[in-house]
Amino acid sequence: MPTLRLLSAELLKIRKRWLPYILFLVMVGGAAIIIWLGGFAEYHSSDAEYRPTGLHTMALPWSLVALLDSGQFWGSFLIGVLVASGVATEYNWGTARQAVARGETRSQYLTVKLLGLAAVSAVALLAALAAGVLFSLLATSIAGEPITFDARGGPSVAEIPLIVLRGGYGVLPYALLAFCLTVVSRSTAMGVAGLLVFLVGEAILIGILGELGGPAPAIRASLVGHNVGALQAANAIGFTEYNSIAFRELPVASELPDPTTAFIVVNAYCALFLGVAYYVFRRRDLGVESGGG
């Protein structure tokens, strides 16, 4: 099928680039920081007050929540970098115009590009999570703690994929925001910078709105990060205190929207970002390509 051939070619282009591998190593490094510094080191701290938090950061099943929480925030940025680079490169190389000239529709071209980036991103995120789980197993074993889910009130094996999906779904709106910004600006720098400003700025804004009254709670409830936090809070396993390297407070279910409502709001943002990207690309003059590095 033509679409499958195009997707295969897209995946080959992405795999041949160095950036996905660099970003993957950064993700694995982040997982190591969470488990070994945020968890294992604190568990062995001389201050007994911090030992429970360290244990619930490094030991399964709680470490899944710690890994996914931090991974959702910084994974959103790293995947956004990959997406922005993958899209803007096509403008810099002039291949977007060539693809359309060969007979691909603009929607087909953009969809294949998006599917290729999504596939590589999913593999990178899952592989980094697997590395984090291996670190957790090793750290738990060294600490002499039992590796068992049932005794710790953890999820069943059937529930683990749902927990992972919630964590991964929190990355989606930010990846699509980077996609949208890059399609509109044709610049990697604008896509990455815009996403970073949005991530950090939104986290600060959510914190400020949480301290205000009046219309502030309604405004906060409409923000993408507040609803993504609700999906992450749904992953909580008993003890909710753990160390995170995310640039925001730990998600607490009682302070966040219902997960079903949050899922709908996140979907609405995804649809908005996709709609803008497709609208702009379909109307753009591809006669002269230009891109910012």
HELIX and SHEET records of a PDB file:
HELIX    1   1 PRO A    2  ARG A   15  1                                  14    
HELIX    2   2 LEU A   19  ALA A   32  1                                  14    
HELIX    3   3 ILE A   33  ALA A   41  3                                   9    
HELIX    4   4 GLU A   42  TYR A   43  1                                   2    
HELIX    5   5 ALA A   48  TYR A   50  5                                   3    
HELIX    6   6 ARG A   51  MET A   58  1                                   8    
HELIX    7   7 TRP A   62  TRP A   93  1                                  32    
HELIX    8   8 THR A   95  ALA A  101  1                                   7    
HELIX    9   9 ARG A  106  ALA A  143  1                                  38    
HELIX   10  10 ASP A  150  ARG A  152  5                                   3    
HELIX   11  11 VAL A  157  GLU A  159  5                                   3    
HELIX   12  12 ILE A  160  TYR A  169  1                                  10    
HELIX   13  13 LEU A  172  SER A  185  1                                  14    
HELIX   14  14 THR A  188  LEU A  209  1                                  22    
HELIX   15  15 ALA A  216  ALA A  221  1                                   6    
HELIX   16  16 VAL A  224  ALA A  233  1                                  10    
HELIX   17  17 ALA A  253  GLU A  255  5                                   3    
HELIX   18  18 PRO A  259  ARG A  283  1                                  25    
END                                                                             
